[in-house]
Structure formats: C-alpha cells, structure tokens
C-alpha cells in the first residue's frame, strides 16, 4: 500500500489510541519503525522527533528500543569525533 492508502486505512485512529495504531502498522502492515514514524508525521502533523518518540517508546517496538538507542548513540559518538 502507498502512503495515501495507508492514511485512509488509519483514518479512524486518533492520538489517544496511537499505541494501537503503531501496533497495527508493525504487525498487520509490516511497516518499519521509520515508515511508522513517517506516517505519524503525516497523519498527526507531528514533528519527526515527536513521532519518533511515540514509535521508539511504544509497546509494539519495546523489543527493539535498547538496540536502536545503542545504534543511535554509536552514530552520534562517531559524528562527534
């Protein structure tokens, strides 16, 4: 599905049930963290950092949170040096 189709599919979700939406994006639609973040930005007009925070701290992605944070820390450390 393209972004327009996905946004139509998710039209009934609100910011109050964003956890359910993120779970649906991951399990039913097989979207990545990045794709989910992008769609939250488009749907709710969030800043990228806000949408990223919702995805990274969601129950759906809790199994990846630690590894993603470590990867990001490593990237930022490399950029500093």
C-alpha positions in Angstrom: 0.0 0.0 0.0 1.2 3.5 -0.6 1.1 6.3 1.9 -2.3 7.7 0.8 -3.9 4.2 1.1 -2.4 3.7 4.5 -3.5 7.0 5.8 -7.0 6.2 4.6 -6.8 2.9 6.3 -5.8 4.6 9.6 -8.3 7.4 9.4 -10.2 6.4 12.5 -7.2 6.4 14.7 -6.5 9.4 17.0 -3.6 10.5 19.1 -5.3 8.9 22.1 -5.1 5.4 20.6 -1.7 5.8 18.9 -0.4 2.7 20.6 -3.0 0.6 18.8 -2.1 2.3 15.5 1.6 1.7 15.9 1.0 -2.0 16.8 -1.2 -2.3 13.6 1.4 -0.7 11.5 4.0 -3.2 12.7 2.1 -6.4 12.9 -0.6 -6.1 10.3 1.0 -3.9 7.7 4.7 -4.9 8.4 5.9 -1.3 8.5 9.3 -0.5 9.8 10.0 2.0 12.6 11.0 4.6 10.0 7.8 4.1 7.9 5.6 4.2 11.0 7.3 7.4 12.1 6.8 9.0 8.7 3.1 8.1 8.7 2.6 9.5 12.2 4.2 12.8 11.0 1.8 12.9 8.0 -1.3 11.8 9.9 -1.0 13.8 13.1 1.2 16.7 11.8 3.8 15.8 14.4 7.5 16.9 14.4 9.7 14.0 13.4 11.2 13.9 16.9 7.7 13.6 18.4 6.7 10.8 16.1 10.0 9.0 16.7 9.4 9.2 20.4 6.0 7.6 20.1 7.3 4.8 18.0 10.5 4.2 19.9 8.7 4.1 23.3 5.7 2.1 22.1 4.8 -1.3 23.4 5.0 -2.6 19.8 8.7 -1.7 19.4 9.8 -2.3 23.0 11.8 -5.3 21.9 14.0 -3.1 19.7 14.3 0.0 21.8 17.6 -0.8 23.5 19.3 -1.8 20.3 18.0 1.3 18.4 19.2 3.6 21.2 22.7 1.9 21.2 22.9 2.3 17.5 22.0 5.9 17.6 24.4 6.6 20.4 27.2 4.9 18.4 26.3 7.0 15.4 26.3 10.3 17.3 29.6 9.4 19.0 31.2 8.8 15.6 29.8 12.1 14.3 31.3 13.9 17.3 34.8 12.5 16.6 
